[in-house]
């Protein structure tokens, strides 16, 4: 599934997090809305992220 399709699913379902399952129903990982948007526009930083110099 492409990141654009994932973004559409997040928008339609009005969720911010999803569990990614393999073909057998086993958990593969967690996908977040922030992660999907980050893949599209690049990393997102806010005031809560630590700053590195």
C-alpha positions as CSV (number, residue, x, y, z in Angstrom):
1,X,0.0,0.0,0.0
2,X,1.4,3.4,-0.9
3,X,1.8,6.3,1.6
4,X,-0.9,8.2,-0.3
5,X,-3.4,5.3,0.2
6,X,-2.4,5.1,3.9
7,X,-3.0,8.8,4.3
8,X,-6.5,8.4,2.7
9,X,-7.3,5.5,5.1
10,X,-6.3,7.6,8.1
11,X,-8.4,10.5,6.9
12,X,-11.5,8.3,6.1
13,X,-11.3,6.4,9.4
14,X,-10.4,9.5,11.5
15,X,-7.6,7.7,13.3
16,X,-4.0,8.5,14.1
17,X,-2.5,5.0,14.6
18,X,-3.0,1.6,13.0
19,X,-1.6,-1.9,13.5
20,X,0.0,-3.4,10.4
21,X,-0.7,-7.1,10.0
22,X,0.9,-9.8,7.8
23,X,-1.1,-12.2,5.6
24,X,-1.6,-14.6,8.6
25,X,-3.0,-11.9,10.9
26,X,0.2,-11.6,12.9
27,X,1.3,-8.1,14.0
28,X,4.1,-6.6,12.0
29,X,4.2,-3.1,13.4
30,X,2.4,0.1,14.1
31,X,1.8,2.9,11.6
32,X,1.2,6.5,12.8
33,X,-0.3,9.4,10.9
34,X,2.8,11.4,11.8
35,X,5.0,8.7,10.2
36,X,2.9,8.7,7.0
37,X,3.0,12.5,6.8
38,X,6.7,12.5,7.5
39,X,7.3,10.1,4.6
40,X,5.4,12.5,2.3
41,X,6.8,15.9,3.4
42,X,9.9,15.0,5.4
43,X,10.6,14.8,9.1
44,X,8.3,16.9,11.3
45,X,9.8,18.6,14.4
46,X,8.0,20.5,17.1
47,X,8.8,22.1,20.4
48,X,8.7,18.7,22.2
49,X,11.5,17.2,20.0
50,X,15.0,17.4,21.3
51,X,17.4,19.7,19.5
52,X,20.7,18.3,18.3
53,X,23.6,20.6,17.4
